[in-house]
Amino acid sequence: MLNHSLLSFRSSLRFSVYSRKRNIIFAVILSLCGCGGSGNTAAPVSTVKSISSFIVSSDEQNVIPPGSPFGADNPDEHLSFRRQADGSFRLWVAGGGSAGTYGLASPDLLSFTSLVASRGVPTGVLLPSGPRTTAFDADYVGAGSVFASAANGIDLLMIYHAENHLFNGVLSSGNPFYAAIGLARSSDGGVTWTREGEIIGAQDPQLPTQASGGAGALTPSAVESGGYIYVVFREIDPQSRVTGFAIARAPIASDGMPGSWQKYSGGTFSTAGLGGTFTPLNIVLDPTVPGDMRQPQVSFNTYLNQFLMVSIGNGGIYAQTSPDLISWTPGVVILKAPVPDSTVSFSTKPPSPFNWYPTIVSTDQPSDRTSDQTGYLYYAKGTGVGSQHLMYRRAFNIVAQ
């Protein structure tokens, strides 16, 4: 186990952000002008704290090692976990070569057993709906966030990243891909899932042909605040030439069902979740490569009383805070990239190393949707074999001013 003590951290990465006073004034202005729709996302400004330092340990721990029964390429999206009544955990993790999502049980978020197995081999709990079809989730389904249903407080809801790989009747190997965001429901604690449909789609539809890479709405991360479910995601619209981090919301009472979502556009949540226009959040991680920003993961940090986001940029894994999910402090690197992210290639020999799909995990919290002063940064570390990656973690400690 990694030592949480600050004294055990061998590397200290300074996280200088706006002052507490400026955050408070800015949040007040946002609430008065109605930015973000109704202002329901804003934290109480009198208790907001600013980050003085965000320290990540130099000690790295391999969580899912080579040869694991869960396979390589875990995680392939963000982790999503929920603490159980007995203090143990259930997780939903994309990857493992299944192009789907595994359900895992763990006493400590370090050792795992599969919720579902066939002849002793772990199998996915939510798999692609089927290749060579036009279904939005035909070829890939990766859990983004799992939370309780408002309708009965028992069912679980999963917001997931989905992909279609069919272009002009030809199935790609995953490059290119077109992404959308879906919803699934479970009535047995996350062991089996029923699809509810597509909930968030990009402004530009899937075309018969597409350049290499991805397009659409992808890598969702959800939090609940002020009566709404908010999803932060990346949207790529090649025809409209708009890309960036986007945000959409639906009433908690709706359980996030299709048709209940609206995107943030032009200063309000006012356009359709499926196909509506969006205004990119004003986030630049690396001014030298402003387009390299991916894989946002958001939690409400109870220590800072603000939202905390980690994401990937050219310099590595970045962190930043917001009182309202709309206006964010400048991103600062908390884990440096092994090589500049914009240069990562899987065709070189050897392929580029990388650290992707970050998730902030505080084990004292009920789920990944909230975080605290200490915990672990989980991420996918490239092994140098193609795009293969394995799950690692490092301890972190936040100090507020």
Beta strands, then each sheet from edge to edge (+ up, - down):
strand 1: 51-56
strand 2: 61-64
strand 3: 80-83
strand 4: 89-95
strand 5: 100-106
strand 6: 113-114
strand 7: 117-118
strand 8: 121-122
strand 9: 140-148
strand 10: 156-164
strand 11: 166-167
strand 12: 170-171
strand 13: 177-186
strand 14: 194-200
strand 15: 214-225
strand 16: 228-237
strand 17: 242-251
strand 18: 262-265
strand 19: 268-272
strand 20: 293-301
strand 21: 306-313
strand 22: 316-322
strand 23: 332-336
strand 24: 355-361
strand 25: 370-371
strand 26: 374-382
strand 27: 389-400
sheet 1: 1+ 27- 2+
sheet 2: 1+ 27- 26+ 24-
sheet 3: 3+ 4- 5+ 6-
sheet 4: 7+ 8-
sheet 5: 9+ 10- 13+ 14-
sheet 6: 9+ 10- 13+ 15+ 16- 17+ 18- 19+
sheet 7: 11+ 12-
sheet 8: 23+ 22- 21+ 20- 25-
end
